[in-house]
């Protein structure tokens, strides 16, 4: 990740008054047993991408629609003189129920060009956190096939629920940035 990406994510994180809300560590111990991800929402569903696949997070504004583009290409945006393609993963993943009127609240997760293979950003409803998970919390056997964009499923206890609650487990889909963009 380049310096500006780290700075942009840091600025996003430090600008929130409730910084603790945006940080999660599942367990303490050997750092090699952990991975950092950016957690976000798509129509109320939790997803993550590897932190090191993210260049920066920007507010959604000034997207130019492209005529005759596939439905999952939301348009293009100029980010400090760099034209970046904005994809809508909700359309690509067939997640329904999104309101176009909520666009002012959306964020764009700009992916690292080296990892993604091109200048591309993902349109998301909300960025929740930069989160650290133990590798024990990640189920990597779920991949549909070798070309699947699903890197794994993170299993965690929903915040605020007790151990005895039958709905306590939350499953978070971990998207492999390079394979996701390759499949577009």
C-alpha angles and dihedrals in degrees: 000000000000123000094257092055093053090045093050093050090045090051090050092050097043093046092067116092090211097052092158088065088064099050128076131170115185097199141353124242143071108018092216087068092062137075130199121223139174109239120209143162130243109187092331095313120117121237134165138200127196110273090228090058091061123086098181147326119240136179116259110253138129099022112169114212117228118222116239092005119146113271093253092058102086093184141267134297134195111233110184092325096317118113108224127188112231115212126194106220090189090067093043092048092041094239107162135199101060117144116220087209090069092065093110089064096049125105131209118225102207108210125222105264092220092055096039097040094229143035102284138148131196118227109225134176096230139349108226108180153329097246135189118214132184112243085236088067092058122086107203096172092081097082110129094214140336091279095049117131089215108099093181148307121265114213118203140154111259111251112258097020124112127236090252096055110110091216094050098115120084122193118210121193114228110210119209101224098205095048093042093054092041089058095055 
